[in-house]
Amino acid sequence: MILYILLPVVVIGWVVLAYNSLVVLRNRVKEAWSDIEVQLKRRYDLIPNLLETVKGYAAHESRVFENVTEARSRAMSAPIGSSDQIAAENQLSGTLKSLFAVAENYPQLKANENFAKLQDELTDTENKIQASRRFYNANVRDMNIKIEVFPSNIIARVFGFTQEALFDAEPEADKPVQVKF
């Protein structure tokens, strides 16, 4: 008799715990993505100032400036949290490497205090973006595992929890940039 009462209570308790843990993981993923967005916004705000500083020294490098500006626009307009945004952010990182490579060829620009400050701020922001990506990916990994493993996968399926995409850097983003004159 006690078994008939205890079994449904245990099952209901397990369902509640499994559901709540999935909700917690989903909210951690959202929080982690929000951290990335904060750093991306900071990067978007720094780029125009950096471009204006470099333009004064390297006016004939207009194609590099256009590429950075276009990549920034694509990244800002991509749907938030989408694979398009991830690809656009990776492309923006690559164009910024090109901009810094151009700056390396102008000693007077590298000595400019304003440029150095902007470059340091952007480098710091890039580091924060990388840290935020790692934090986001760790939370996505935890959530995706919970969604896939038995028996929590049953609860995930019933309540419509879906896997999230990792924020992966594209292989090209790790290649060194070559600038030819």
VMD Tcl script that builds the backbone (N, CA, C; Angstrom):
set m [mol new atoms 543]
animate dup $m
set s [atomselect $m all]
$s set {name element resname resid chain x y z} {
  {N N MET 1 A 0.813 -1.199 0.000}
  {CA C MET 1 A 0.000 0.000 0.000}
  {C C MET 1 A 0.860 1.268 0.000}
  {N N ILE 2 A 1.884 1.260 0.841}
  {CA C ILE 2 A 2.770 2.418 0.907}
  {C C ILE 2 A 3.512 2.584 -0.425}
  {N N LEU 3 A 3.831 1.482 -1.090}
  {CA C LEU 3 A 4.504 1.527 -2.376}
  {C C LEU 3 A 3.668 2.271 -3.410}
  {N N TYR 4 A 2.357 2.093 -3.409}
  {CA C TYR 4 A 1.472 2.767 -4.351}
  {C C TYR 4 A 1.418 4.266 -4.094}
  {N N ILE 5 A 1.639 4.663 -2.895}
  {CA C ILE 5 A 1.635 6.094 -2.558}
  {C C ILE 5 A 3.021 6.686 -2.789}
  {N N LEU 6 A 4.041 5.967 -2.383}
  {CA C LEU 6 A 5.405 6.463 -2.454}
  {C C LEU 6 A 5.926 6.564 -3.890}
  {N N LEU 7 A 5.602 5.616 -4.731}
  {CA C LEU 7 A 6.096 5.609 -6.107}
  {C C LEU 7 A 5.660 6.851 -6.888}
  {N N PRO 8 A 4.384 7.233 -6.902}
  {CA C PRO 8 A 3.998 8.455 -7.627}
  {C C PRO 8 A 4.660 9.713 -7.057}
  {N N VAL 9 A 4.841 9.764 -5.751}
  {CA C VAL 9 A 5.487 10.925 -5.134}
  {C C VAL 9 A 6.940 11.025 -5.599}
  {N N VAL 10 A 7.644 9.908 -5.646}
  {CA C VAL 10 A 9.034 9.885 -6.097}
  {C C VAL 10 A 9.114 10.288 -7.569}
  {N N VAL 11 A 8.233 9.764 -8.388}
  {CA C VAL 11 A 8.246 10.089 -9.818}
  {C C VAL 11 A 7.947 11.568 -10.030}
  {N N ILE 12 A 6.943 12.085 -9.362}
  {CA C ILE 12 A 6.598 13.510 -9.505}
  {C C ILE 12 A 7.750 14.377 -9.000}
  {N N GLY 13 A 8.355 13.991 -7.889}
  {CA C GLY 13 A 9.502 14.736 -7.355}
  {C C GLY 13 A 10.656 14.751 -8.338}
  {N N TRP 14 A 10.925 13.602 -8.960}
  {CA C TRP 14 A 12.000 13.529 -9.940}
  {C C TRP 14 A 11.706 14.421 -11.144}
  {N N VAL 15 A 10.464 14.427 -11.631}
  {CA C VAL 15 A 10.082 15.265 -12.775}
  {C C VAL 15 A 10.297 16.739 -12.433}
  {N N VAL 16 A 9.877 17.123 -11.251}
  {CA C VAL 16 A 10.043 18.519 -10.828}
  {C C VAL 16 A 11.525 18.882 -10.754}
  {N N LEU 17 A 12.325 18.041 -10.156}
  {CA C LEU 17 A 13.762 18.312 -10.054}
  {C C LEU 17 A 14.427 18.367 -11.433}
  {N N ALA 18 A 14.098 17.454 -12.307}
  {CA C ALA 18 A 14.675 17.431 -13.647}
  {C C ALA 18 A 14.278 18.690 -14.426}
  {N N TYR 19 A 13.008 19.057 -14.349}
  {CA C TYR 19 A 12.521 20.251 -15.040}
  {C C TYR 19 A 13.224 21.502 -14.504}
  {N N ASN 20 A 13.284 21.622 -13.178}
  {CA C ASN 20 A 13.910 22.803 -12.580}
  {C C ASN 20 A 15.396 22.905 -12.937}
  {N N SER 21 A 16.083 21.789 -12.981}
  {CA C SER 21 A 17.505 21.843 -13.340}
  {C C SER 21 A 17.676 22.273 -14.802}
  {N N LEU 22 A 16.768 21.874 -15.676}
  {CA C LEU 22 A 16.822 22.322 -17.069}
  {C C LEU 22 A 16.549 23.829 -17.177}
  {N N VAL 23 A 15.619 24.323 -16.382}
  {CA C VAL 23 A 15.324 25.762 -16.374}
  {C C VAL 23 A 16.552 26.548 -15.900}
  {N N VAL 24 A 17.186 26.053 -14.854}
  {CA C VAL 24 A 18.393 26.711 -14.343}
  {C C VAL 24 A 19.471 26.757 -15.431}
  {N N LEU 25 A 19.697 25.667 -16.099}
  {CA C LEU 25 A 20.709 25.622 -17.153}
  {C C LEU 25 A 20.359 26.554 -18.313}
  {N N ARG 26 A 19.092 26.572 -18.693}
  {CA C ARG 26 A 18.668 27.470 -19.778}
  {C C ARG 26 A 18.926 28.925 -19.396}
  {N N ASN 27 A 18.638 29.288 -18.153}
  {CA C ASN 27 A 18.859 30.660 -17.709}
  {C C ASN 27 A 20.347 30.994 -17.601}
  {N N ARG 28 A 21.160 30.035 -17.255}
  {CA C ARG 28 A 22.609 30.268 -17.243}
  {C C ARG 28 A 23.128 30.512 -18.648}
  {N N VAL 29 A 22.596 29.792 -19.619}
  {CA C VAL 29 A 22.990 30.012 -21.014}
  {C C VAL 29 A 22.590 31.416 -21.446}
  {N N LYS 30 A 21.378 31.846 -21.098}
  {CA C LYS 30 A 20.934 33.198 -21.450}
  {C C LYS 30 A 21.813 34.254 -20.793}
  {N N GLU 31 A 22.159 34.045 -19.546}
  {CA C GLU 31 A 23.029 34.985 -18.840}
  {C C GLU 31 A 24.406 35.040 -19.498}
  {N N ALA 32 A 24.934 33.889 -19.854}
  {CA C ALA 32 A 26.245 33.841 -20.486}
  {C C ALA 32 A 26.216 34.556 -21.838}
  {N N TRP 33 A 25.137 34.379 -22.599}
  {CA C TRP 33 A 25.027 35.074 -23.884}
  {C C TRP 33 A 24.941 36.580 -23.659}
  {N N SER 34 A 24.246 36.991 -22.621}
  {CA C SER 34 A 24.141 38.410 -22.290}
  {C C SER 34 A 25.521 38.993 -22.000}
  {N N ASP 35 A 26.378 38.239 -21.321}
  {CA C ASP 35 A 27.745 38.695 -21.062}
  {C C ASP 35 A 28.494 38.918 -22.372}
  {N N ILE 36 A 28.304 38.036 -23.329}
  {CA C ILE 36 A 28.949 38.196 -24.639}
  {C C ILE 36 A 28.431 39.472 -25.308}
  {N N GLU 37 A 27.123 39.688 -25.263}
  {CA C GLU 37 A 26.539 40.865 -25.907}
  {C C GLU 37 A 27.086 42.168 -25.328}
  {N N VAL 38 A 27.312 42.212 -24.026}
  {CA C VAL 38 A 27.870 43.409 -23.396}
  {C C VAL 38 A 29.245 43.710 -23.986}
  {N N GLN 39 A 30.073 42.691 -24.107}
  {CA C GLN 39 A 31.424 42.889 -24.648}
  {C C GLN 39 A 31.388 43.213 -26.135}
  {N N LEU 40 A 30.461 42.597 -26.862}
  {CA C LEU 40 A 30.352 42.903 -28.291}
  {C C LEU 40 A 29.943 44.360 -28.491}
  {N N LYS 41 A 29.028 44.851 -27.688}
  {CA C LYS 41 A 28.607 46.255 -27.782}
  {C C LYS 41 A 29.791 47.180 -27.509}
  {N N ARG 42 A 30.572 46.820 -26.517}
  {CA C ARG 42 A 31.757 47.629 -26.206}
  {C C ARG 42 A 32.699 47.649 -27.412}
  {N N ARG 43 A 32.873 46.501 -28.050}
  {CA C ARG 43 A 33.739 46.439 -29.229}
  {C C ARG 43 A 33.166 47.285 -30.354}
  {N N TYR 44 A 31.860 47.195 -30.583}
  {CA C TYR 44 A 31.229 47.997 -31.638}
  {C C TYR 44 A 31.461 49.491 -31.398}
  {N N ASP 45 A 31.420 49.904 -30.129}
  {CA C ASP 45 A 31.604 51.316 -29.803}
  {C C ASP 45 A 33.050 51.775 -29.979}
  {N N LEU 46 A 34.006 50.895 -29.755}
  {CA C LEU 46 A 35.416 51.259 -29.866}
  {C C LEU 46 A 35.901 51.325 -31.316}
  {N N ILE 47 A 35.341 50.508 -32.175}
  {CA C ILE 47 A 35.851 50.385 -33.548}
  {C C ILE 47 A 35.824 51.704 -34.321}
  {N N PRO 48 A 34.732 52.485 -34.304}
  {CA C PRO 48 A 34.763 53.747 -35.078}
  {C C PRO 48 A 35.873 54.695 -34.617}
  {N N ASN 49 A 36.119 54.776 -33.310}
  {CA C ASN 49 A 37.184 55.647 -32.808}
  {C C ASN 49 A 38.551 55.162 -33.277}
  {N N LEU 50 A 38.739 53.868 -33.247}
  {CA C LEU 50 A 40.005 53.294 -33.694}
  {C C LEU 50 A 40.207 53.554 -35.192}
  {N N LEU 51 A 39.154 53.353 -35.968}
  {CA C LEU 51 A 39.252 53.583 -37.414}
  {C C LEU 51 A 39.617 55.030 -37.722}
  {N N GLU 52 A 38.999 55.973 -37.032}
  {CA C GLU 52 A 39.279 57.389 -37.281}
  {C C GLU 52 A 40.730 57.714 -36.954}
  {N N THR 53 A 41.244 57.132 -35.901}
  {CA C THR 53 A 42.634 57.378 -35.526}
  {C C THR 53 A 43.583 56.825 -36.583}
  {N N VAL 54 A 43.331 55.622 -37.051}
  {CA C VAL 54 A 44.208 54.995 -38.042}
  {C C VAL 54 A 44.090 55.695 -39.391}
  {N N LYS 55 A 42.896 56.147 -39.755}
  {CA C LYS 55 A 42.689 56.791 -41.057}
  {C C LYS 55 A 43.603 57.995 -41.245}
  {N N GLY 56 A 43.871 58.711 -40.177}
  {CA C GLY 56 A 44.730 59.888 -40.273}
  {C C GLY 56 A 46.144 59.543 -40.690}
  {N N TYR 57 A 46.593 58.364 -40.393}
  {CA C TYR 57 A 47.957 57.958 -40.709}
  {C C TYR 57 A 48.043 57.105 -41.977}
  {N N ALA 58 A 47.015 56.382 -42.261}
  {CA C ALA 58 A 47.078 55.412 -43.359}
  {C C ALA 58 A 45.875 55.578 -44.280}
  {N N ALA 59 A 45.727 56.768 -44.801}
  {CA C ALA 59 A 44.560 57.080 -45.625}
  {C C ALA 59 A 44.458 56.188 -46.858}
  {N N HIS 60 A 45.580 55.716 -47.385}
  {CA C HIS 60 A 45.548 54.910 -48.607}
  {C C HIS 60 A 45.153 53.453 -48.332}
  {N N GLU 61 A 44.886 53.098 -47.107}
  {CA C GLU 61 A 44.465 51.734 -46.751}
  {C C GLU 61 A 42.936 51.641 -46.696}
  {N N SER 62 A 42.260 52.307 -47.593}
  {CA C SER 62 A 40.803 52.428 -47.520}
  {C C SER 62 A 40.083 51.077 -47.566}
  {N N ARG 63 A 40.630 50.094 -48.273}
  {CA C ARG 63 A 39.965 48.783 -48.363}
  {C C ARG 63 A 39.901 48.106 -46.994}
  {N N VAL 64 A 40.949 48.236 -46.207}
  {CA C VAL 64 A 40.951 47.670 -44.854}
  {C C VAL 64 A 39.866 48.335 -44.018}
  {N N PHE 65 A 39.764 49.672 -44.128}
  {CA C PHE 65 A 38.751 50.401 -43.357}
  {C C PHE 65 A 37.339 49.989 -43.769}
  {N N GLU 66 A 37.150 49.831 -45.074}
  {CA C GLU 66 A 35.841 49.408 -45.576}
  {C C GLU 66 A 35.486 48.013 -45.061}
  {N N ASN 67 A 36.466 47.109 -45.078}
  {CA C ASN 67 A 36.217 45.742 -44.595}
  {C C ASN 67 A 35.823 45.729 -43.124}
  {N N VAL 68 A 36.522 46.498 -42.317}
  {CA C VAL 68 A 36.203 46.555 -40.881}
  {C C VAL 68 A 34.811 47.143 -40.682}
  {N N THR 69 A 34.522 48.221 -41.402}
  {CA C THR 69 A 33.212 48.867 -41.266}
  {C C THR 69 A 32.086 47.932 -41.701}
  {N N GLU 70 A 32.280 47.241 -42.819}
  {CA C GLU 70 A 31.261 46.298 -43.300}
  {C C GLU 70 A 31.075 45.136 -42.328}
  {N N ALA 71 A 32.172 44.611 -41.816}
  {CA C ALA 71 A 32.090 43.489 -40.873}
  {C C ALA 71 A 31.396 43.920 -39.587}
  {N N ARG 72 A 31.686 45.128 -39.132}
  {CA C ARG 72 A 31.025 45.651 -37.927}
  {C C ARG 72 A 29.524 45.775 -38.167}
  {N N SER 73 A 29.135 46.301 -39.307}
  {CA C SER 73 A 27.710 46.455 -39.628}
  {C C SER 73 A 27.000 45.109 -39.693}
  {N N ARG 74 A 27.639 44.127 -40.336}
  {CA C ARG 74 A 27.046 42.786 -40.420}
  {C C ARG 74 A 26.883 42.175 -39.028}
  {N N ALA 75 A 27.900 42.332 -38.209}
  {CA C ALA 75 A 27.845 41.758 -36.855}
  {C C ALA 75 A 26.743 42.419 -36.031}
  {N N MET 76 A 26.609 43.729 -36.170}
  {CA C MET 76 A 25.597 44.442 -35.382}
  {C C MET 76 A 24.180 44.120 -35.845}
  {N N SER 77 A 24.007 43.808 -37.134}
  {CA C SER 77 A 22.667 43.579 -37.665}
  {C C SER 77 A 22.260 42.106 -37.697}
  {N N ALA 78 A 23.180 41.212 -37.383}
  {CA C ALA 78 A 22.859 39.775 -37.398}
  {C C ALA 78 A 21.883 39.460 -36.271}
  {N N PRO 79 A 20.972 38.518 -36.500}
  {CA C PRO 79 A 20.023 38.132 -35.446}
  {C C PRO 79 A 20.767 37.645 -34.202}
  {N N ILE 80 A 20.391 38.179 -33.069}
  {CA C ILE 80 A 21.073 37.888 -31.806}
  {C C ILE 80 A 21.019 36.398 -31.497}
  {N N GLY 81 A 22.180 35.851 -31.175}
  {CA C GLY 81 A 22.277 34.451 -30.780}
  {C C GLY 81 A 22.234 33.459 -31.922}
  {N N SER 82 A 22.225 33.955 -33.144}
  {CA C SER 82 A 22.114 33.060 -34.299}
  {C C SER 82 A 23.486 32.618 -34.782}
  {N N SER 83 A 23.488 31.608 -35.621}
  {CA C SER 83 A 24.750 31.180 -36.228}
  {C C SER 83 A 25.275 32.272 -37.163}
  {N N ASP 84 A 24.376 33.094 -37.727}
  {CA C ASP 84 A 24.808 34.220 -38.561}
  {C C ASP 84 A 25.595 35.229 -37.727}
  {N N GLN 85 A 25.140 35.465 -36.503}
  {CA C GLN 85 A 25.858 36.404 -35.650}
  {C C GLN 85 A 27.236 35.846 -35.280}
  {N N ILE 86 A 27.295 34.576 -34.973}
  {CA C ILE 86 A 28.577 33.961 -34.633}
  {C C ILE 86 A 29.544 34.088 -35.803}
  {N N ALA 87 A 29.081 33.804 -37.014}
  {CA C ALA 87 A 29.935 33.917 -38.202}
  {C C ALA 87 A 30.360 35.367 -38.425}
  {N N ALA 88 A 29.428 36.305 -38.246}
  {CA C ALA 88 A 29.750 37.725 -38.443}
  {C C ALA 88 A 30.758 38.204 -37.403}
  {N N GLU 89 A 30.628 37.744 -36.188}
  {CA C GLU 89 A 31.589 38.128 -35.140}
  {C C GLU 89 A 32.968 37.564 -35.445}
  {N N ASN 90 A 33.030 36.353 -35.926}
  {CA C ASN 90 A 34.318 35.765 -36.301}
  {C C ASN 90 A 34.955 36.545 -37.449}
  {N N GLN 91 A 34.135 36.969 -38.411}
  {CA C GLN 91 A 34.651 37.750 -39.526}
  {C C GLN 91 A 35.151 39.111 -39.033}
  {N N LEU 92 A 34.430 39.725 -38.116}
  {CA C LEU 92 A 34.849 41.007 -37.565}
  {C C LEU 92 A 36.192 40.872 -36.846}
  {N N SER 93 A 36.365 39.800 -36.109}
  {CA C SER 93 A 37.650 39.562 -35.437}
  {C C SER 93 A 38.784 39.492 -36.461}
  {N N GLY 94 A 38.539 38.838 -37.572}
  {CA C GLY 94 A 39.552 38.739 -38.620}
  {C C GLY 94 A 39.883 40.081 -39.248}
  {N N THR 95 A 38.880 40.913 -39.492}
  {CA C THR 95 A 39.154 42.224 -40.093}
  {C C THR 95 A 39.887 43.131 -39.109}
  {N N LEU 96 A 39.618 42.974 -37.820}
  {CA C LEU 96 A 40.353 43.773 -36.833}
  {C C LEU 96 A 41.824 43.384 -36.810}
  {N N LYS 97 A 42.104 42.094 -37.005}
  {CA C LYS 97 A 43.500 41.662 -37.106}
  {C C LYS 97 A 44.175 42.343 -38.299}
  {N N SER 98 A 43.449 42.487 -39.400}
  {CA C SER 98 A 43.991 43.173 -40.577}
  {C C SER 98 A 44.293 44.633 -40.262}
  {N N LEU 99 A 43.397 45.262 -39.524}
  {CA C LEU 99 A 43.597 46.663 -39.156}
  {C C LEU 99 A 44.846 46.819 -38.293}
  {N N PHE 100 A 45.022 45.935 -37.332}
  {CA C PHE 100 A 46.212 46.008 -36.481}
  {C C PHE 100 A 47.476 45.689 -37.276}
  {N N ALA 101 A 47.362 44.809 -38.256}
  {CA C ALA 101 A 48.515 44.505 -39.101}
  {C C ALA 101 A 48.925 45.731 -39.914}
  {N N VAL 102 A 47.953 46.493 -40.388}
  {CA C VAL 102 A 48.250 47.728 -41.115}
  {C C VAL 102 A 48.951 48.704 -40.174}
  {N N ALA 103 A 48.463 48.813 -38.966}
  {CA C ALA 103 A 49.035 49.747 -38.004}
  {C C ALA 103 A 50.496 49.417 -37.701}
  {N N GLU 104 A 50.843 48.141 -37.771}
  {CA C GLU 104 A 52.230 47.734 -37.498}
  {C C GLU 104 A 53.204 48.378 -38.485}
  {N N ASN 105 A 52.734 48.743 -39.668}
  {CA C ASN 105 A 53.595 49.312 -40.691}
  {C C ASN 105 A 53.753 50.832 -40.580}
  {N N TYR 106 A 53.162 51.426 -39.566}
  {CA C TYR 106 A 53.225 52.867 -39.374}
  {C C TYR 106 A 53.744 53.180 -37.973}
  {N N PRO 107 A 55.061 53.320 -37.833}
  {CA C PRO 107 A 55.637 53.553 -36.500}
  {C C PRO 107 A 55.071 54.796 -35.809}
  {N N GLN 108 A 54.824 55.851 -36.579}
  {CA C GLN 108 A 54.289 57.068 -35.960}
  {C C GLN 108 A 52.873 56.832 -35.442}
  {N N LEU 109 A 52.121 55.934 -36.087}
  {CA C LEU 109 A 50.781 55.591 -35.597}
  {C C LEU 109 A 50.881 54.777 -34.312}
  {N N LYS 110 A 51.792 53.811 -34.321}
  {CA C LYS 110 A 51.963 52.986 -33.126}
  {C C LYS 110 A 52.378 53.827 -31.925}
  {N N ALA 111 A 53.081 54.935 -32.180}
  {CA C ALA 111 A 53.528 55.810 -31.090}
  {C C ALA 111 A 52.427 56.773 -30.642}
  {N N ASN 112 A 51.364 56.896 -31.416}
  {CA C ASN 112 A 50.264 57.802 -31.074}
  {C C ASN 112 A 49.573 57.310 -29.803}
  {N N GLU 113 A 49.500 58.191 -28.805}
  {CA C GLU 113 A 48.932 57.813 -27.506}
  {C C GLU 113 A 47.460 57.406 -27.617}
  {N N ASN 114 A 46.700 58.131 -28.421}
  {CA C ASN 114 A 45.278 57.823 -28.578}
  {C C ASN 114 A 45.099 56.450 -29.219}
  {N N PHE 115 A 45.883 56.164 -30.255}
  {CA C PHE 115 A 45.804 54.860 -30.905}
  {C C PHE 115 A 46.182 53.752 -29.927}
  {N N ALA 116 A 47.267 53.960 -29.196}
  {CA C ALA 116 A 47.715 52.941 -28.240}
  {C C ALA 116 A 46.636 52.658 -27.192}
  {N N LYS 117 A 45.990 53.707 -26.726}
  {CA C LYS 117 A 44.929 53.528 -25.723}
  {C C LYS 117 A 43.744 52.758 -26.325}
  {N N LEU 118 A 43.335 53.149 -27.524}
  {CA C LEU 118 A 42.225 52.457 -28.182}
  {C C LEU 118 A 42.580 51.000 -28.475}
  {N N GLN 119 A 43.805 50.765 -28.920}
  {CA C GLN 119 A 44.232 49.401 -29.211}
  {C C GLN 119 A 44.223 48.562 -27.935}
  {N N ASP 120 A 44.700 49.134 -26.836}
  {CA C ASP 120 A 44.683 48.419 -25.555}
  {C C ASP 120 A 43.255 48.107 -25.111}
  {N N GLU 121 A 42.358 49.079 -25.265}
  {CA C GLU 121 A 40.963 48.858 -24.878}
  {C C GLU 121 A 40.317 47.775 -25.735}
  {N N LEU 122 A 40.601 47.817 -27.029}
  {CA C LEU 122 A 40.024 46.812 -27.927}
  {C C LEU 122 A 40.623 45.433 -27.642}
  {N N THR 123 A 41.912 45.374 -27.367}
  {CA C THR 123 A 42.542 44.100 -27.015}
  {C C THR 123 A 41.938 43.548 -25.730}
  {N N ASP 124 A 41.735 44.415 -24.752}
  {CA C ASP 124 A 41.100 44.001 -23.500}
  {C C ASP 124 A 39.683 43.490 -23.758}
  {N N THR 125 A 38.955 44.183 -24.624}
  {CA C THR 125 A 37.590 43.759 -24.958}
  {C C THR 125 A 37.605 42.411 -25.668}
  {N N GLU 126 A 38.548 42.214 -26.587}
  {CA C GLU 126 A 38.654 40.928 -27.275}
  {C C GLU 126 A 38.924 39.802 -26.272}
  {N N ASN 127 A 39.774 40.067 -25.297}
  {CA C ASN 127 A 40.049 39.063 -24.259}
  {C C ASN 127 A 38.797 38.760 -23.439}
  {N N LYS 128 A 38.031 39.799 -23.146}
  {CA C LYS 128 A 36.783 39.593 -22.394}
  {C C LYS 128 A 35.760 38.828 -23.225}
  {N N ILE 129 A 35.741 39.083 -24.519}
  {CA C ILE 129 A 34.839 38.331 -25.399}
  {C C ILE 129 A 35.228 36.860 -25.382}
  {N N GLN 130 A 36.522 36.574 -25.460}
  {CA C GLN 130 A 36.970 35.179 -25.425}
  {C C GLN 130 A 36.585 34.503 -24.113}
  {N N ALA 131 A 36.755 35.216 -23.003}
  {CA C ALA 131 A 36.378 34.654 -21.699}
  {C C ALA 131 A 34.869 34.433 -21.635}
  {N N SER 132 A 34.109 35.380 -22.172}
  {CA C SER 132 A 32.650 35.235 -22.180}
  {C C SER 132 A 32.212 34.075 -23.060}
  {N N ARG 133 A 32.902 33.878 -24.185}
  {CA C ARG 133 A 32.598 32.743 -25.061}
  {C C ARG 133 A 32.840 31.423 -24.337}
  {N N ARG 134 A 33.954 31.349 -23.612}
  {CA C ARG 134 A 34.251 30.118 -22.874}
  {C C ARG 134 A 33.182 29.849 -21.817}
  {N N PHE 135 A 32.772 30.899 -21.108}
  {CA C PHE 135 A 31.739 30.762 -20.086}
  {C C PHE 135 A 30.415 30.319 -20.722}
  {N N TYR 136 A 30.073 30.945 -21.830}
  {CA C TYR 136 A 28.857 30.592 -22.558}
  {C C TYR 136 A 28.918 29.134 -23.021}
  {N N ASN 137 A 30.027 28.747 -23.646}
  {CA C ASN 137 A 30.156 27.384 -24.156}
  {C C ASN 137 A 30.103 26.349 -23.042}
  {N N ALA 138 A 30.650 26.662 -21.880}
  {CA C ALA 138 A 30.583 25.733 -20.744}
  {C C ALA 138 A 29.135 25.539 -20.309}
  {N N ASN 139 A 28.371 26.626 -20.274}
  {CA C ASN 139 A 26.963 26.516 -19.894}
  {C C ASN 139 A 26.148 25.797 -20.958}
  {N N VAL 140 A 26.436 26.063 -22.218}
  {CA C VAL 140 A 25.745 25.359 -23.307}
  {C C VAL 140 A 26.060 23.866 -23.244}
  {N N ARG 141 A 27.330 23.547 -23.019}
  {CA C ARG 141 A 27.726 22.136 -22.904}
  {C C ARG 141 A 26.940 21.443 -21.786}
  {N N ASP 142 A 26.868 22.079 -20.619}
  {CA C ASP 142 A 26.146 21.480 -19.494}
  {C C ASP 142 A 24.670 21.268 -19.823}
  {N N MET 143 A 24.074 22.279 -20.458}
  {CA C MET 143 A 22.657 22.166 -20.809}
  {C C MET 143 A 22.440 21.087 -21.865}
  {N N ASN 144 A 23.275 21.074 -22.893}
  {CA C ASN 144 A 23.126 20.079 -23.956}
  {C C ASN 144 A 23.306 18.657 -23.429}
  {N N ILE 145 A 24.238 18.468 -22.503}
  {CA C ILE 145 A 24.427 17.146 -21.912}
  {C C ILE 145 A 23.172 16.743 -21.148}
  {N N LYS 146 A 22.636 17.661 -20.365}
  {CA C LYS 146 A 21.432 17.369 -19.574}
  {C C LYS 146 A 20.257 17.013 -20.492}
  {N N ILE 147 A 20.185 17.693 -21.627}
  {CA C ILE 147 A 19.101 17.428 -22.578}
  {C C ILE 147 A 19.273 16.066 -23.248}
  {N N GLU 148 A 20.504 15.614 -23.404}
  {CA C GLU 148 A 20.765 14.360 -24.112}
  {C C GLU 148 A 20.738 13.117 -23.223}
  {N N VAL 149 A 21.094 13.249 -21.961}
  {CA C VAL 149 A 21.246 12.050 -21.129}
  {C C VAL 149 A 19.899 11.546 -20.608}
  {N N PHE 150 A 19.845 10.243 -20.464}
  {CA C PHE 150 A 18.654 9.595 -19.929}
  {C C PHE 150 A 18.733 9.646 -18.419}
  {N N PRO 151 A 17.702 9.904 -17.738}
  {CA C PRO 151 A 16.304 10.046 -18.113}
  {C C PRO 151 A 15.849 11.487 -18.295}
  {N N SER 152 A 16.769 12.471 -18.056}
  {CA C SER 152 A 16.349 13.871 -18.176}
  {C C SER 152 A 15.987 14.238 -19.614}
  {N N ASN 153 A 16.448 13.466 -20.600}
  {CA C ASN 153 A 16.079 13.746 -21.985}
  {C C ASN 153 A 14.567 13.605 -22.201}
  {N N ILE 154 A 13.938 12.752 -21.425}
  {CA C ILE 154 A 12.479 12.589 -21.531}
  {C C ILE 154 A 11.784 13.879 -21.106}
  {N N ILE 155 A 12.197 14.429 -19.978}
  {CA C ILE 155 A 11.606 15.677 -19.475}
  {C C ILE 155 A 11.905 16.811 -20.458}
  {N N ALA 156 A 13.128 16.861 -20.959}
  {CA C ALA 156 A 13.495 17.907 -21.917}
  {C C ALA 156 A 12.607 17.850 -23.151}
  {N N ARG 157 A 12.374 16.658 -23.660}
  {CA C ARG 157 A 11.543 16.490 -24.848}
  {C C ARG 157 A 10.094 16.894 -24.548}
  {N N VAL 158 A 9.564 16.451 -23.413}
  {CA C VAL 158 A 8.169 16.737 -23.056}
  {C C VAL 158 A 7.934 18.243 -22.915}
  {N N PHE 159 A 8.911 18.939 -22.305}
  {CA C PHE 159 A 8.723 20.365 -22.042}
  {C C PHE 159 A 9.375 21.270 -23.095}
  {N N GLY 160 A 9.859 20.707 -24.175}
  {CA C GLY 160 A 10.332 21.498 -25.309}
  {C C GLY 160 A 11.698 22.151 -25.144}
  {N N PHE 161 A 12.555 21.609 -24.313}
  {CA C PHE 161 A 13.911 22.135 -24.198}
  {C C PHE 161 A 14.712 21.675 -25.409}
  {N N THR 162 A 15.442 22.602 -26.004}
  {CA C THR 162 A 16.250 22.260 -27.175}
  {C C THR 162 A 17.703 22.611 -26.926}
  {N N GLN 163 A 18.570 21.952 -27.681}
  {CA C GLN 163 A 19.994 22.209 -27.542}
  {C C GLN 163 A 20.342 23.584 -28.102}
  {N N GLU 164 A 21.380 24.164 -27.535}
  {CA C GLU 164 A 21.898 25.451 -27.987}
  {C C GLU 164 A 23.166 25.208 -28.789}
  {N N ALA 165 A 23.484 26.156 -29.643}
  {CA C ALA 165 A 24.715 26.061 -30.444}
  {C C ALA 165 A 25.881 26.654 -29.667}
  {N N LEU 166 A 27.034 26.016 -29.796}
  {CA C LEU 166 A 28.246 26.549 -29.193}
  {C C LEU 166 A 28.721 27.759 -30.000}
  {N N PHE 167 A 29.403 28.668 -29.339}
  {CA C PHE 167 A 29.972 29.839 -29.998}
  {C C PHE 167 A 31.401 29.473 -30.382}
  {N N ASP 168 A 31.544 28.833 -31.539}
  {CA C ASP 168 A 32.845 28.359 -32.004}
  {C C ASP 168 A 33.511 29.415 -32.864}
  {N N ALA 169 A 34.813 29.523 -32.722}
  {CA C ALA 169 A 35.586 30.375 -33.614}
  {C C ALA 169 A 35.818 29.598 -34.900}
  {N N GLU 170 A 35.737 30.306 -36.002}
  {CA C GLU 170 A 35.984 29.662 -37.281}
  {C C GLU 170 A 37.481 29.406 -37.422}
  {N N PRO 171 A 37.870 28.358 -38.116}
  {CA C PRO 171 A 39.301 28.061 -38.276}
  {C C PRO 171 A 40.096 29.237 -38.853}
  {N N GLU 172 A 39.501 30.023 -39.736}
  {CA C GLU 172 A 40.214 31.153 -40.331}
  {C C GLU 172 A 40.536 32.217 -39.305}
  {N N ALA 173 A 39.778 32.287 -38.225}
  {CA C ALA 173 A 39.992 33.328 -37.219}
  {C C ALA 173 A 41.323 33.144 -36.504}
  {N N ASP 174 A 41.880 31.955 -36.514}
  {CA C ASP 174 A 43.143 31.707 -35.835}
  {C C ASP 174 A 44.359 31.897 -36.733}
  {N N LYS 175 A 44.138 32.071 -38.006}
  {CA C LYS 175 A 45.262 32.235 -38.934}
  {C C LYS 175 A 45.837 33.629 -38.800}
  {N N PRO 176 A 47.170 33.763 -38.904}
  {CA C PRO 176 A 47.760 35.095 -38.866}
  {C C PRO 176 A 47.374 35.873 -40.122}
  {N N VAL 177 A 47.255 37.180 -39.958}
  {CA C VAL 177 A 46.851 38.043 -41.058}
  {C C VAL 177 A 48.096 38.512 -41.800}
  {N N GLN 178 A 48.040 38.466 -43.114}
  {CA C GLN 178 A 49.132 38.981 -43.932}
  {C C GLN 178 A 48.630 40.198 -44.686}
  {N N VAL 179 A 49.385 41.275 -44.573}
  {CA C VAL 179 A 49.055 42.506 -45.297}
  {C C VAL 179 A 50.169 42.765 -46.288}
  {N N LYS 180 A 49.786 42.920 -47.544}
  {CA C LYS 180 A 50.780 43.162 -48.598}
  {C C LYS 180 A 50.590 44.573 -49.153}
  {N N PHE 181 A 51.709 45.218 -49.407}
  {CA C PHE 181 A 51.657 46.575 -49.973}
  {C C PHE 181 A 52.199 46.596 -51.378}
}
mol reanalyze $m
mol bondsrecalc $m
mol representation Tube
mol addrep $m
